[in-house]
Amino acid sequence: MLFSARDLPDSSLRARSIFPIEPLHATMTFALVAANADQIIQVSDRRLTGWTGDIVTEASGKAGHLLCDDASALYCYTGLAFINGFKMSTWLMEALQAASRKDARFREAIEHFAEIATEKFRSDPDVLSIDVRNRKLTVMITGYTVDGFITNALISNFQDFINFINHPVPQEKFTVHCERSRDPAPSNPTMIQAIGAFSAMTGADERELRALLERRASHTAICAKAAAIVADISSWHRSGGTVGKRLNTGMLDFQSPLAAVAGYESDIVENELPMLDIVDGRSNSPGVMIGQLQVTAAAPVVFPKVHRNALCPCGSGRKYRNCHRVPGQ
């Protein structure tokens, strides 16, 4: 986890990146989360690639919002997404809900989720039907705790976040690496974490995003920077063609973290706006899960970002700056 040095709970981690350096795997996509005193912003791409690297779809959502008794968090995943009758995004909602039924507290629910995932990958016929090397999965969950701290959990069956290595094949058990900021969020601890094709993210990317977090820039500015990093990575050879330019964004506001704000960025004009999946795992909840939700309009509602002086992609004939450009971007 890339908390800034002054925010790390353990000084032994200050000089070490949690990113293990390993060649990219064909099924890895990319997700990025950034957090500070004001907001948690998550960006994940929607591309789904096959075992051979062929693009299957550009519309595979991998992100959601989890509510626990003591935390509100955004989640995302990279790795196995779909095989036969098994769809990861649907199963992930069900597994997080089942884990929360056992214990609705964040840390305890995450541990139960790891146990459920271990059993699923050990016994499910669809999962077992594919080559063991393709059964990799990492889930990232980042949120604000009820007592005002930033927390981040990484659950994986092949990435070791203690010894900083990627195992060439998935391990028998999913393990949990969970941290929270040393100081409460109002003191402005900052955090940046990525999963998937993280080796495509540069030090300059991290420094520029960190600077925005530390000076508490606006949501618009931080989200735009995080999305730009992911979009740029999709064009770089180091991502191996596994990262797309159609992005789900999610934001938690520290002042009102129970409602996640969903956003979407695309390289094409679209009439549909995909939302985040929702899992309400609180003990007083009836077990609400909402998945694959999208808003569809009669007219386009999503437009690619272009140079402010270029013609707007909507076809109006006006410059982008005078048409669909969002102020501040």
C-alpha positions as CSV (number, residue, x, y, z in Angstrom):
1,M,0.0,0.0,0.0
2,L,1.3,3.4,-0.9
3,F,0.3,5.5,2.1
4,S,2.7,8.4,2.3
5,A,5.6,7.8,4.6
6,R,4.2,9.9,7.5
7,D,0.9,8.0,7.3
8,L,2.1,4.4,7.4
9,P,1.2,2.5,10.5
10,D,4.5,0.6,10.4
11,S,7.7,2.5,9.7
12,S,9.3,-0.7,8.2
13,L,7.1,-0.3,5.2
14,R,8.1,3.2,4.4
15,A,10.9,2.5,1.9
16,R,9.2,-0.5,0.2
17,S,6.5,-0.6,-2.5
18,I,3.9,-3.2,-2.0
19,F,3.9,-3.7,-5.8
20,P,5.7,-7.0,-6.6
21,I,7.6,-6.8,-9.9
22,E,6.6,-9.6,-12.2
23,P,5.9,-9.9,-15.9
24,L,2.3,-9.1,-16.9
25,H,-0.2,-11.9,-17.3
26,A,-2.7,-11.8,-20.2
27,T,-5.8,-11.7,-18.0
28,M,-4.7,-8.8,-15.8
29,T,-6.6,-5.5,-16.1
30,F,-6.0,-2.5,-14.0
31,A,-7.6,-0.6,-11.1
32,L,-6.5,2.4,-9.1
33,V,-7.6,3.9,-5.8
34,A,-6.6,7.2,-4.3
35,A,-7.7,8.6,-0.9
36,N,-7.3,11.5,1.4
37,A,-9.2,13.5,4.0
38,D,-12.0,14.4,1.7
39,Q,-12.6,11.5,-0.6
40,I,-11.8,8.0,-1.8
41,I,-11.7,7.7,-5.6
42,Q,-11.5,4.4,-7.4
43,V,-11.0,3.9,-11.2
44,S,-11.3,0.6,-12.9
45,D,-11.4,-0.3,-16.6
46,R,-14.1,-2.4,-18.1
47,R,-12.1,-4.4,-20.7
48,L,-12.3,-8.2,-20.6
49,T,-9.7,-10.2,-22.4
50,G,-9.6,-13.9,-23.2
51,W,-6.8,-16.3,-22.3
52,T,-5.0,-15.6,-25.6
53,G,-5.2,-11.8,-25.1
54,D,-8.2,-11.2,-27.5
55,I,-10.7,-8.6,-26.4
56,V,-14.0,-10.2,-25.4
57,T,-15.8,-7.1,-24.4
58,E,-15.3,-3.5,-23.4
59,A,-18.3,-3.5,-21.0
60,S,-17.4,-5.7,-18.1
61,G,-18.0,-4.0,-14.8
62,K,-15.6,-4.9,-12.0
63,A,-16.4,-2.4,-9.3
64,G,-18.9,-1.9,-6.5
65,H,-19.8,-0.3,-3.2
66,L,-19.9,-2.3,0.1
67,L,-21.6,-1.2,3.3
68,C,-20.6,-2.8,6.6
69,D,-21.6,-1.9,10.2
70,D,-18.4,0.0,10.7
71,A,-17.2,1.0,7.2
72,S,-18.3,2.2,3.8
73,A,-16.0,1.0,1.0
74,L,-15.4,0.8,-2.7
75,Y,-14.3,-2.5,-4.2
76,C,-12.9,-3.8,-7.5
77,Y,-11.1,-6.8,-8.8
78,T,-8.7,-8.1,-11.4
79,G,-8.2,-11.6,-12.7
80,L,-10.7,-14.3,-13.5
81,A,-13.9,-12.6,-14.7
82,F,-16.1,-15.1,-16.5
83,I,-16.1,-18.8,-17.3
84,N,-19.1,-20.9,-18.4
85,G,-21.8,-20.2,-15.9
86,F,-19.5,-18.4,-13.4
87,K,-19.6,-14.6,-13.5
88,M,-17.2,-12.9,-11.1
89,S,-19.1,-9.7,-10.6
90,T,-22.3,-11.5,-9.6
91,W,-20.5,-14.0,-7.4
92,L,-18.5,-11.3,-5.7
93,M,-21.7,-9.5,-4.6
94,E,-23.1,-12.8,-3.3
95,A,-19.8,-13.7,-1.5
96,L,-19.5,-10.3,0.1
97,Q,-23.1,-10.5,1.3
98,A,-22.6,-14.0,2.6
99,A,-19.5,-12.9,4.5
100,S,-21.3,-10.0,6.0
101,R,-24.1,-12.3,7.2
102,K,-21.5,-14.0,9.3
103,D,-20.1,-10.8,10.7
104,A,-21.0,-7.3,9.5
105,R,-17.9,-5.7,10.7
106,F,-15.4,-4.7,8.0
107,R,-12.3,-6.6,9.0
108,E,-14.2,-9.7,10.1
109,A,-16.3,-9.7,6.9
110,I,-13.2,-9.6,4.8
111,E,-11.7,-12.6,6.6
112,H,-14.9,-14.5,6.0
113,F,-14.9,-13.5,2.4
114,A,-11.4,-14.9,2.0
115,E,-12.6,-18.2,3.4
116,I,-15.6,-18.2,1.1
117,A,-13.4,-17.5,-1.9
118,T,-10.9,-20.2,-0.9
119,E,-13.8,-22.8,-0.9
120,K,-15.2,-21.5,-4.1
121,F,-12.0,-21.8,-6.0
122,R,-11.2,-25.2,-4.5
123,S,-14.5,-26.8,-5.4
124,D,-16.4,-25.0,-8.1
125,P,-16.6,-27.1,-11.3
126,D,-16.5,-24.0,-13.6
127,V,-13.4,-22.7,-11.9
128,L,-11.7,-26.1,-11.8
129,S,-12.4,-26.6,-15.6
130,I,-9.8,-24.0,-16.6
131,D,-6.0,-24.1,-16.4
132,V,-4.8,-23.5,-12.9
133,R,-2.7,-20.5,-14.1
134,N,-5.9,-18.7,-15.1
135,R,-7.6,-19.0,-11.7
136,K,-6.0,-15.9,-10.3
137,L,-8.0,-13.2,-8.5
138,T,-7.2,-10.1,-6.5
139,V,-9.9,-8.1,-4.8
140,M,-9.2,-4.6,-3.4
141,I,-11.6,-2.9,-0.9
142,T,-11.0,0.7,0.2
143,G,-13.1,2.8,2.5
144,Y,-13.6,5.0,5.5
145,T,-14.2,3.4,8.9
146,V,-16.9,4.7,11.2
147,D,-14.2,6.1,13.5
148,G,-12.8,8.1,10.7
149,F,-9.8,6.2,9.3
150,I,-8.9,5.1,5.8
151,T,-8.7,1.4,5.4
152,N,-7.6,-0.8,2.5
153,A,-7.9,-4.6,2.1
154,L,-6.2,-6.7,-0.5
155,I,-7.5,-10.3,-0.9
156,S,-5.6,-12.5,-3.3
157,N,-4.8,-16.1,-4.2
158,F,-1.6,-15.4,-5.9
159,Q,-0.2,-12.0,-4.7
160,D,1.8,-12.1,-1.5
161,F,1.6,-8.6,0.0
162,I,3.8,-9.5,3.0
163,N,6.8,-10.9,1.0
164,F,6.2,-8.8,-2.1
165,I,6.0,-11.6,-4.6
166,N,3.5,-12.9,-7.3
167,H,3.2,-16.6,-7.3
168,P,3.3,-18.1,-10.8
169,V,0.1,-20.1,-10.0
170,P,-2.7,-19.5,-7.6
171,Q,-2.2,-20.7,-4.0
172,E,-4.7,-23.0,-2.2
173,K,-5.9,-20.2,0.1
174,F,-6.9,-16.6,-0.4
175,T,-4.9,-14.3,2.0
176,V,-5.8,-10.9,3.4
177,H,-3.6,-7.9,3.7
178,C,-5.4,-5.2,5.5
179,E,-4.1,-1.8,6.7
180,R,-5.5,1.5,7.9
181,S,-4.0,4.9,8.1
182,R,-2.1,5.7,11.3
183,D,-3.9,9.0,11.6
184,P,-7.6,9.7,11.2
185,A,-8.8,11.0,7.8
186,P,-9.2,14.6,8.9
187,S,-5.4,14.9,9.4
188,N,-5.2,14.2,5.6
189,P,-3.3,10.9,5.3
190,T,-3.0,10.0,1.7
191,M,-3.1,6.6,0.0
192,I,-2.6,5.3,-3.5
193,Q,-2.9,1.6,-4.4
194,A,-3.2,-0.3,-7.7
195,I,-3.9,-3.8,-8.6
196,G,-3.6,-5.7,-11.9
197,A,-1.2,-4.4,-14.5
198,F,0.4,-2.1,-11.9
199,S,3.9,-2.2,-13.3
200,A,2.6,0.0,-16.1
201,M,2.1,2.8,-13.6
202,T,5.1,5.1,-13.4
203,G,6.7,6.9,-10.5
204,A,5.8,10.2,-12.1
205,D,2.1,9.1,-12.1
206,E,2.2,8.4,-8.4
207,R,4.0,11.6,-7.5
208,E,1.5,13.8,-9.5
209,L,-1.5,12.1,-8.1
210,R,0.0,12.2,-4.6
211,A,0.5,16.0,-4.9
212,L,-3.2,16.5,-5.7
213,L,-4.2,14.4,-2.7
214,E,-1.8,16.2,-0.3
215,R,-3.0,19.7,-1.3
216,R,-6.6,18.4,-1.1
217,A,-7.5,19.3,-4.7
218,S,-11.2,19.0,-5.8
219,H,-12.9,15.7,-6.5
220,T,-13.1,16.7,-10.2
221,A,-9.3,17.3,-10.4
222,I,-8.3,14.1,-8.5
223,C,-10.8,11.9,-10.4
224,A,-9.7,13.4,-13.7
225,K,-6.0,12.7,-12.9
226,A,-6.7,9.1,-11.8
227,A,-8.8,8.4,-14.9
228,A,-6.1,9.9,-17.1
229,I,-3.5,7.6,-15.6
230,V,-5.6,4.5,-16.3
231,A,-6.4,5.8,-19.8
232,D,-2.8,6.4,-20.6
233,I,-1.8,3.0,-19.3
234,S,-4.3,1.4,-21.7
235,S,-2.2,2.8,-24.6
236,W,1.2,1.6,-23.3
237,H,2.8,-1.7,-24.3
238,R,3.5,-2.5,-20.7
239,S,-0.2,-3.1,-20.1
240,G,-0.2,-5.9,-22.7
241,G,-3.4,-4.7,-24.3
242,T,-5.4,-5.8,-21.2
243,V,-6.5,-2.3,-20.0
244,G,-9.3,-0.5,-21.8
245,K,-10.3,3.2,-22.1
246,R,-13.9,2.8,-20.8
247,L,-13.7,3.4,-17.1
248,N,-15.9,3.0,-14.1
249,T,-15.2,5.6,-11.4
250,G,-16.5,5.7,-7.9
251,M,-16.2,8.3,-5.1
252,L,-16.9,8.2,-1.4
253,D,-17.1,11.6,0.3
254,F,-15.8,11.6,3.9
255,Q,-18.6,13.9,5.0
256,S,-21.3,11.5,3.6
257,P,-19.7,8.1,2.9
258,L,-22.8,6.0,2.9
259,A,-23.6,7.0,-0.6
260,A,-21.1,6.3,-3.4
261,V,-21.0,8.5,-6.4
262,A,-20.7,6.6,-9.7
263,G,-19.1,8.0,-12.8
264,Y,-18.1,6.7,-16.2
265,E,-15.6,7.8,-18.8
266,S,-15.4,6.4,-22.4
267,D,-13.5,6.9,-25.6
268,I,-16.7,6.8,-27.6
269,V,-20.1,8.6,-27.5
270,E,-22.6,6.5,-25.5
271,N,-26.2,6.6,-24.4
272,E,-25.7,4.3,-21.4
273,L,-24.1,5.2,-18.1
274,P,-23.1,2.1,-16.0
275,M,-23.5,2.3,-12.3
276,L,-21.5,0.6,-9.4
277,D,-22.7,-2.7,-8.0
278,I,-24.0,-2.3,-4.4
279,V,-23.8,-4.7,-1.5
280,D,-25.5,-3.7,1.7
281,G,-23.9,-6.0,4.3
282,R,-25.0,-4.1,7.4
283,S,-26.6,-6.2,10.1
284,N,-29.8,-4.2,9.9
285,S,-30.1,-4.7,6.2
286,P,-32.3,-7.3,4.6
287,G,-29.4,-8.3,2.4
288,V,-29.7,-5.9,-0.5
289,M,-27.6,-6.5,-3.6
290,I,-27.9,-4.4,-6.8
291,G,-25.8,-5.4,-9.9
292,Q,-25.4,-4.6,-13.6
293,L,-27.4,-1.4,-13.2
294,Q,-27.1,1.2,-15.9
295,V,-28.9,4.4,-16.9
296,T,-30.0,4.6,-20.5
297,A,-31.0,7.8,-22.2
298,A,-32.6,8.6,-25.6
299,A,-29.7,10.9,-26.4
300,P,-26.0,10.5,-25.7
301,V,-24.9,11.2,-22.2
302,V,-21.3,10.1,-22.3
303,F,-18.7,11.9,-24.5
304,P,-14.9,11.3,-24.9
305,K,-12.6,13.9,-23.5
306,V,-10.6,15.8,-26.2
307,H,-8.5,18.9,-26.3
308,R,-10.5,21.9,-25.2
309,N,-10.1,23.6,-28.6
310,A,-11.0,20.5,-30.6
311,L,-14.5,20.0,-31.9
312,C,-16.8,18.4,-29.4
313,P,-17.4,14.7,-30.1
314,C,-21.2,15.2,-29.7
315,G,-21.3,16.6,-33.2
316,S,-22.6,20.1,-32.3
317,G,-19.9,21.8,-34.3
318,R,-18.8,23.8,-31.2
319,K,-15.4,23.6,-29.5
320,Y,-15.2,21.1,-26.6
321,R,-14.5,23.9,-24.1
322,N,-17.9,25.5,-25.0
323,C,-19.9,22.3,-25.1
324,H,-19.5,19.2,-23.1
325,R,-16.2,19.9,-21.3
326,V,-16.6,19.7,-17.5
327,P,-15.2,22.9,-15.8
328,G,-11.9,22.2,-14.1
329,Q,-10.8,19.4,-16.5
